[in-house]
């Protein structure tokens, strides 16, 4: 029976120049700042550009600093369904986010009638004083 012990050298990954990745991320952050200053008048273009740059930076961080680059193909079996579920969650929330709140039939925060009505004080008396 042969003894096969795995050592750290058996699983060594190729050397990654983390400083290079850091400076790319730094450059992208500075580019985001100046892009936001230049594209202030075009909100949709501003949001799309900043989202694209943020996704690129997140991919770099995940790929190198979280060592996804060195994982096997199985990691994509976890990442792809999680991304699909995240998109479904965002799509499910769009109707709530895009809803026109001006048509809601709620009292305004300045309206104290809800606190001064006899019904609310009776409810308070029955719940708090009788328990």
N, C-alpha and C positions, 0 to 999 in steps of 0.2 A: 504494500500500500504506500503510495507516495504522499508525502506531506506537501500540500500546496498552500502556502500562506500568502495572502495578498498583503502587499505593503503599500505604503503611500506612493512609491514610485510606479507601481502598477497602474495607478489611477490618476497619474499626473495629467493635468490639462495643459494645453499650450498656453504659454505666457500671454497675457493680455496687457496691453499698455493702458492701465487705468487712468493715467494722467492725460492721455490723449482723449479718452472718453470724457473725462472731466472738462477739458478745455472745449470740446465740442458742445457739451451741455451749457457751459458758461457762455460760449458764443451764441447759442440758440436763445438763451435767456436775454442777453443784450439785444439780439435781433427782435425778440418779442416786444421788448420795451419800445424800441424805435418804430417798429411796425405799428404798435398801438398809437404812437404819437402821430404817425402819418395818415392812418386810416380812420381817424375819429369821425369823419363825416359820413362814412359808409358803414353803418352798423353791421349789416349782414356780412359784408366782406371782412370786416374786422373780426367778427366771431368765427367765421369759417377759417380764416388764416391763423388765428390764435389757437383754435382747436386742432388744426393740422400740425402746428408746431408742437403743441403739448402732447399730442399722440406720438409724434416722432421721438420726443424726449422720453416719454414713458416707455416706449419700445426699447430705446437704448438702455435705460436703467434696468428694465426687466431682463433684457437679453444678456447684458454683461455683468451688472452688479448683483443680480439675483441668480446668476449662473444658469439661465435657461439655455444659453448657447451650448452648454456642456451636457445637458440632459439628453436622454434618448427621445425617440419619437413619441413615446407614451405620454409625455407631458402635454402634447397638443390634444390628446384625447381628453384632457382636463380643461385646457384653456378654451378650446373652441366652444364646447357646450356652455361654459360659464359666460362667455361673451354673448352667445345667443340669448341666454336667459337675461342678461343685463339689458340687451336691446329690447326684449319683450317687456321688461319692467318699465323701461323708459317710455315705450309706445303705449303701455297701459296707463301711464300717468299723464299723457298728453291731454286727454279731455279735461282733466281736473286743472291742469296748468293753463290751458287756453280758454277756459270758461270765463264768460263775462260776469264779473262779480258785482257789477253795478245793478244787476237785476235781482240780487238776493234780497229777500224780505226779512232782514235782521235790523234790530235797533242799532242806531249809531252809538259809538262809545260815549258821546256827549249826552245821550238820552238817558236820564235817570228814572224814567217812568217804570222800568222793570224792577227797580229796587224799592220804589215807593208804593207799589201797588199792594192793596190789602191781601191779595191772593198769595203773594210771595212771603209776606210776613206771617200769614196763617200757616203756610207750609213750614216755615222755620220754627214756629212755635210747636207745631205738632211733631216734628222730627227731633228737635233738640230738647225741648222742655219735658216732653213725655218719656224720654228714654232714660 
